[in-house]
């Protein structure tokens, strides 16, 4: 695996669906995740805007170029899509065909991927129409049946936490198969229902962290929580802060549940396209990804947050985690240890 250390060394110099069969969760990717592990976070791609005008398909081609450039430079082990893969409220005909465009880019590199939903993926057609929604469940079923060997979403099953859908976790092991780290993926709502982390989701998270005996963890969601606002008072924030924070509605105890473990290391969101920072908060770091897509609002330069997880006996809980932003033009910035 090409790591950032190597880099440092070298640089010293709807919508009507396609027919979707019922989801099959039995065909699983062959290899489990183990360290060293490199993750690229693709945030807010917003494919499918203005499909009948020139600028819509053009911005999708630009987003494809961003992903291609990042994947070629980083060669990650896993891509995490943190929501708003598509802009469902602009897609007239076929949401799953648009989603196919998104995931096919990663497929062409043979890289596994995990996804959560954002507030636009299953949003009503604008203006609202009876046939305008491809549900989260339909989108998930399409992902699982189309990429049974690459999709790791709900790989070990997803609990029934309706109305939210993409809630699951996966373990990262050492080379002997011993669990080192948990990756949590949570659905923060929006689109066909409220932008919130429902109590059944955070209750499931709390019981799961207990079951995992407070294994260190990273958590991926689409919409930041209200604690993101509080975190910005830290003097140790790193990264672009050019946007407001629009957190989930209502109180939820996500960050408290994670902090209570004493070992949680980071939360990664998208949603606010002009933010790409990490700030320490309680015992973990609250981070944004980098706006990856040319779809969605804002003209900030595009890129991807990269997360590298390395086993290191001298690091906190024996796990060293670094993160930085890889830009479309191949430059990097905002290197930080979590
Ligand atoms: Zn977005």
Boltz pocket constraint, residues with backbone or C-beta under 6 A from the ligand:
constraints:
  - pocket:
      binder: B
      contacts: [[A, 44], [A, 46], [A, 83], [A, 84], [A, 118], [A, 120], [A, 271], [A, 272], [A, 296]]
      max_distance: 6.0
